[in-house]
Amino acid sequence: MRSSERATRDGRATRRLARRAALGAVLFALSLSALPLSGQSRPSAGGIYIIPIRGEINDITRDSVQRRVSEAREAGARALVFEMDTPGGLVTSARDICALIKNLPAEIHTVAWVNHDAISAGAMISVACREIVVAPVSTIGDCAPIMIGMEQIGEVEREKVESVIRSEFTGSAQQNGHDPELLLAMVTRGREVWWIERTDGGARRFVGPAEKRQLIDDVVLDQRQWRLVERYSDPVDGRPVNVAQPVCGEKELLTLTGRQAVGYGLATAIVGDDAQLASHLGVAGTPHRLEVSGWEAFAQWLNNPLIRGVLFLIFVVGATLEFKYPGTLIPAGVALVALLIFLAAPYAAGLADIWTLALLVIGLILLGIELFVLPGFGVVGLLGALLILVALVGTFVPREPSAPPFSLPTLPATWAGLKTGVITMSLSLLAAVTGLVFLTRYLPDSWLGRRLLLANPAAGPALAAPDPREQVQVGEIGEVLTPLRPGGRARFGDLILDVQSETAYVEVGERVKVVRHEGMMLFVRPLA
């Protein structure tokens, strides 16, 4: 009786500990959303508001930018500066940010501050602003879809994707006075661009090969009104810089340094810090910074492939332990929480589409049919498991504009997401198998393992025995009380114990024989 009471107390204590840990995790997550980042103050009226956009661009970035733009507008901002330091990201999210910027009232001046990189989707957002300034060491450009896997993208696929991006760049050029030829050279590889100026030293602009021939090559020398630009003044030290024509060749994709961007007229100034930015814009006082919130940073952190790999590892290990030792509940609860976070994070970031959810649901249905309707584990179960795995890998793959479901990646970011998903899932599965081998060997005899098994709330009074291994011996015959898939329960005399079948599936009512002990678990085999 003392052993039974002690087991009951230990089980209750373990369940209380699990509930407290879960509650603490929820409160911790909520606290992140309530606390601002250190050094971030509430906006004050008027002035310049700097909105940093750093790292990969996704739906979390878009929602964060929308929130911070709203805060700045409510505070009466005169200028919004988008500080860009990004390698790119989702085209869909970037287009939403561009639409937000372009639809701002005319009295709010929009500025892109490239500090230090605005590549791909970052360049798209930058040119959506009315003005561009750059850091002393910076880069802008390269927004072309060029690869599908390890091969060049086909012309048809390229045109589908490029048309969306080209329209965005063309619209920005028309609205903000940027040179369209220069911007389109960032999108289309092989778009030859020449820099010309009037012979009287007046206007300068960028043209394609056809317009260059019309204005220069096909005109008699003494009648030409246009000529190629030979040099420009360096924006830092004023020295003349020779121009290599064409500024973008047939096999090139335009990417500009900060000095080139100013020299070519795309950017207006080189700005090194907040004070120089305020001076350039002619606004007194220190600019206000609106950083990401703690919750937004936490959501981005959850989308880190390493973190997602750990979550999947926890899910696999927890689900397997619950399947092996049914009724302990804590591994199942941990696995469920890990799976929910694993799935919720990419959907919040826009890194997964509805088809992944559809595949996951179908896979779970097939797996459920195999486990609860059909005996054993056959083709239906394998197909369900495969669909689940494909769906989970799909949560790493971002959406593409105008792309049908189940289409191959075309954008570099999409292909990179697919590779990341395959690598992450493969390594996580390998780590899970290794961890499960270790846990099944040592967990049952450990202090934690004994407490988890004693915490089984569904176990009857028969489980109050001091040690099941002392009550049931190898070779003893019992009757199956719950389906063994392969874990379940069986009756041995007056004892009801958790058992593990050495075969795939055993029906209720069948007689089984104990073949070995392993930790706190009995392994059985059907007599038939």
N, C-alpha and C positions, 0 to 999 in steps of 0.2 A: 504493500500500500504506500509506503514511504517513497518507493521508487516511482510509483504511478503519480503521486502528488507532485514529486519533484519534476517529472517529465511535463506534467500539465503546466506547472509554474514556468518552466523554461520555455514552453511553447507560447504561452501568453506573453512573456517578456519579449520574445523574439518578434511576435506580431506587433507589439507596441513599438518596438524599436523601428520596425519597417515603416509603420504609419508615420512616426515622427520624422524619419528621414525623408519620406515622400513630401510631407508638409513643409519641411525645411527647404527642399529643392524648389517647390512652388513659390514659397515666399522669397527665396533668393532671386528667382527669375523676375518676379513682380518688382522687386526692389531695383533691379537694373533699369526697368522702364521708368521708374519714378525719379532716379537720380541722374542729373546732368553730368557730363564729363567735367573733370576738374579744370578750372580756369575759364569756364564758359559762363558768361553773365547774361542777364536778361537784356534784350535789345533796348536801346534808348532811341528817342525820336530823331529822325533825320539822318543825314550822313551816308557813308558808304557801308555796305554790308557784304562781307566776303563769305561765300559759300563754297567750301572745299569739296571737290569731287575726286576722290582718291581710289586707287585699286580698280578691280573689275567692275564694270557697269552692269547692273541687273535691276530687277524690279524693286528691290530694297533701296538701291541708290535712287531710283526714280521717285519712290514715295518719300524718301528723306529729303530730296531736293524740293519737292512740292511743299512739304511741311515748312522747310526753312524759308522758302520764298514767301509763303503766306505770313510767317512771323515778321519778315522784313517789311512787307507791304503794310501790315498793321501798324508797324512802328514808324511809317512815313519815310521809307528809304528813298533817297534821291538816285542812288546808283547801286546796282547789284553786280558784284564781281564773282564770276565762277572760276575758282582757282583749280586748274586742271593738272592732274598728275595721274594719268591712267593709260594702260596699254590697250584699252578698248573694252569690249564686252558685247552685250546683247544689242542688236540693231533696233529691235522693237522698243526696248527701254530708252535707248538714246533718242529715238524719234519722238517719244512722248516728252522727253525733257526739252527737245528742240521746239516742239509745239508750245510748250509752256513758256519758253523764253520769247518766242516770236509773238505770242499773244499778249505780252505784258503791255501796259499803257505806254504811250510815247513819252510821257514825262519821266519814266524810269529808265535811266541809261543802263544798258547791259554791256558788260565787258567780260571777255574771256582772258584770264591771266594764265598763260601756259607756263607752269612752274612744277615740274620740269618737262613732262611729256604729255602730248595730246595726240595719241596714235589711234587710228581706226575710228571707233565710235567717239573717242575723245575729240578728234578733229571735227567730226560732224557737229558735236555740241558747240565747239569753239566758234565755228563759222556762223552758227545761228545767232551769235551775239552781234551787236552793232559795232563793237570795237574789239580788237585783239591786241593785247600787250604780251610781252614774253619776258621770261627770266634770262639772265646773261647766258646761262647754259640750258638750252631747251631744244625741243624737237616737236614738229607738228607735221601731220600728213599720213600717208599710207592707209587708205581706207578701201582697199580692193579685195574682193573674194577671189583667191587665186588657186586654192588647192582643194581637192577632194581626195581624202586619204593621202597617199604619197604621190599622186599623179595630178597633172594639170587639169583644172576644171574644164569641161566641155563648153563650147560656145553657147549652146542653148541654155545650159544651166547658168553660165556666167551672165548672160543677158537678163535672165529672170531676176537674179539677185541684184545685179548692177543697176537695173532700171529704177528700183526703189531707192537705192542710195544716191544715184545721179539726180533724181528729182528733188531729193532733200537738199543736196548741195546747190543745185541750180536755184531753187527757191530762196535759199539763204543769200546767194550772191545777188539776186535781184532785189531782195528786201534791204540788205545791209550795205550794198555798194562794193562788195568784193568782186574781184575779177573772175568771171565764170570759167575762162579757159584754165586759169591757174588752179582753181578748185577741182575741176573735173579731171585734171591730170593726177590728182590724189586718188581718184576712184578707178580710172580705166588705165590699165597697163598698156604702154605703147602709144599713148596719145601725145604726139609730138607738139611741143609748145615753144614758140619763139617770142622774144621780148623786143618790141620795137618802140621807136619814139619819132616824133615829128622832127624834120630836118632843121627847123628853127629852134630846136631845144625845148619844145613845149611838152605836150601830153605824152605819156608813156602807157602802153598797154600790152597785153599778151594775146597772141593770135596763133591759129593753127597753120599747117603748111599751105592750105589752099589760099587763105587770106594773105599770107606772107608773099606768095607768088603774085597775087593780084596787086598788092600795094608796093612791092619792091622788085621782085625778079622780072616781072613782065613790063616794067616801066623803064623808059629810057633814063639813063643815069642823071642827066641834068634836069629832068622833069620830075624826079621823085620827091614826094612830100614826106616820105617815111624812110627810116633807116634802122638797122639793128642797133640795139643798145650795146655799147662796148664796155662801159664801166659804171659803177655806182659808188657812192661814198659809204664807207663803213660806219654804222650808227654809233660805234663806241669811240673810235679814235679819229674818224674823219678821213682816213687814208683811202685812196681810190682802190677799188676791187674790180679786177677784170671779170667780165661775164663770159662764160663758156656757152656758146649758142649751138644747138637749142638748149634752153634751160631744162627741158625734160625731153629725153630722146625716145626713139621708137620702142626700145626694150626696157624702159625705165618706169618706175612708179614714183611720183613726186613726193619727196619728204624734205622739209626745209629745217635748217637750224634756226635758232632765234634771230641771229644776225641777218641771215638770208631773208627771213620773213619780214623784217623791218625794211631791209634794202629793197625788196621787191614790192613793197607797199601793202602787203597783206596785214602786217602788224604796224601799229603806230609808234611804239616806244619799247625800250628795254627797261624793265622795272625789277629791282632786286629785292625789295621788302615792302612792308605795309606803308611805311612813311613815304617812300618814293611813289607808291601807288596813289596815295592821297594827294601828293604834290602834283602828280601828272594830271589827275582829274580835277584839280583846283578846288578841293574840298578841305576845309580846315578841320583839324581834329584827327584822332586815331580811328581808323576803320573798325567796325564791329565784326567779330567773327561768329558765325553760326555753325558750330560743329555738329557732327552726328550725335544722336542721343545714345545713352547707354544701351537701351534696348535694340536700337538699329545696329550698333557695333556687335552686340551679342548675336543677333540674327545673322550678320555677315560671318561671324566666327563659326557658327554652327554649319555654315556651308563650306568651310574649309575641308578639302578632301581627306585630310588626316583625321579630323574630328568625325566626319561621316563614316570613315572606315572603322573607327573605334565603336561608334554607335551600332554599326552592322555586326561587328564582332560580339558586342554585348548581347544583341538580339539573338544571334545564332547560339551562343553559349547558354543563355538563359532559357531559350525555348527547348534546347536539347536536354538540359538538366531537368526541366519540368516534365518533359516527355519520359525521361529515364526514371525519375523519382516522382511520380504523379501525386498531387495533393499537397506538396510543400508550399505552393502559391507564390512565394517570394520570387523565385527565378522567373515565373511566368509574368508577374507584375513588372519586374525590371525589364524583361524582354519587350513587353507591350509598350512601356514608356519609351524605350530606346527606338522601337520601330516607328512610333508616332512622331518623335522628333526627327528621325531620319527622313520621313516622308514630308513632314510639314515644312522643314527648312528650305528645300529646293522649290516647293510651290510658292512660298513667300517671296523667294528671290526671282521667280519666273524662269527657273532652270529646268522645269519639267512641264509637260503638256498633258491634256486630258487623256490622251491615248495611253499614257503610262498607268494612269489610275484604272482605265478600262482593262488593260492587260492584267494588272494586279488582282482586280476583282475576279476576273475569269479564272486566273490561276488558283486563287484561293478556293473558288467553287469546285474546280476539278480536284484539288487536293482534298477538300472536305468529302467529296463523293468517294474518293479512293479510300479514305480513312474510315468513314462511318457507314458507307453503303456496300462497297465492294470489298471482299476479303483480300488480304495480302497487300502487295504494293506493285502495281503493274504499269501499263502504258499510260493510263489516265493520270496516275499520280506523278509519273515522270514528266508528262506534258505540263501538268499544273506547276510543278517545281520549276520547269524551264521557263514558263511564262512569267512566273514571279521573279525569277532571276533577271530576265530581259527587262521587265518593268522597273526593277530596282536600278539596273544600269541606266535605263532611260531617264531616271531622275537627275542624272548628271548632264544630260544633253539639253542645251537651251533651245528655245523656239527660234525658227527662222521666218522672216516675213514671206508670205505667199507660198510657203512650202506645204505640200500635202502631208498627212500623217504617214509614218513609216518610210519616208523618203530618206535617201542617203544624205549625210552632211555635205554642205557646199561651202559654208563660211568657215574660215580657220578656227574661230572660237567654238563652233559646233563640233568640228572634228576633234579639237583638243578636249572638249567635254566628254566625248565618247571614249577617247583613249584613257582619260582620267578615270572614268567610271569602270572600265574593264580592269585597269590596273588596281584600282582601289578595292573592288569587289574580290578580285583574285587573291590579293594579299590578305584581305580580311578573312576569307574562307580558309586559307592556309593557316593563318594564326588561330582561327577558331578550332580547326581540327587538332592542332598541336595543343591548345589549351584544354580541349575536352579530354584528350588522352591523359593529360596530367591530372585533371580534376576527377575523372572517374576512377583513377588509380588511388589518389590520396584524399579526396574530399570526404568520402563516407566515414573514414576513421578519424577525421579531424574534429576539433571542438566545434567549428562552424557547421560542418556537415551534420554532426549529431544534433545540434540545435535546430537546424533546418528541417530535418526529418521528424523530430519530435514536435515541431510546430504545425504539423498536418492537422487542420481543424476537422477534417472529415473522417479521421481514423476512429474506429470504434474502441470500446473498452479493452478489446483484446490486445491493442497495441501498447497497453500499459505494462506489458511484460518487460522485465529488466533488459533482456537481450534476446531478440528473435532467433539469433543463431544458436542460442542454448536450448531453445524450445523445439526447433525443427532441424532435423538432421538430413544430410545428403541421402537420397534414396526414398525419402518419405513422400507419400502420395497425397495430393490435394485436389480440390475442385475449384475451377475458375469462376469468380463471381462477377468480374467485369471483363469486357473484351481486352485482350492483351495485344497492344499495337506498338511496340511489343511490351510496354509497361502496363500494369494493371494490378488487380488484387485477386488473391486466391485464399480459400479456407483450408486450414490444416487442423483437423480436429475442432477445438474450440477457438483457435487463433485465426484472425483475419490479417493477412500480411501483404505488403507491397512486394510484387514479384516482377521479374523481367524474363520474357520468353526469349529463348535462343532462336526461335523461328519468327517469321514476319508477323503472323497473326494467329490468335487462338480464340475460338468462340467461347461464349459463356456456357458453363455446364460441362465443358470437357475436363477430363482428368489429366493432371500434370504431375511430373516427378521432379523433385529437387535434384539438380545436377551439380551445383557448386554454390559456395558463399563468396561474395566479393564485397568487402566493406559491410555496410548495413543492408545490402540488397541480396535477395535470393534469386538465383537463376534457375529456371525450370524448363522442362521439355515435355510436349504432349506425349501421352502414352500411345495414342493411335498413330 
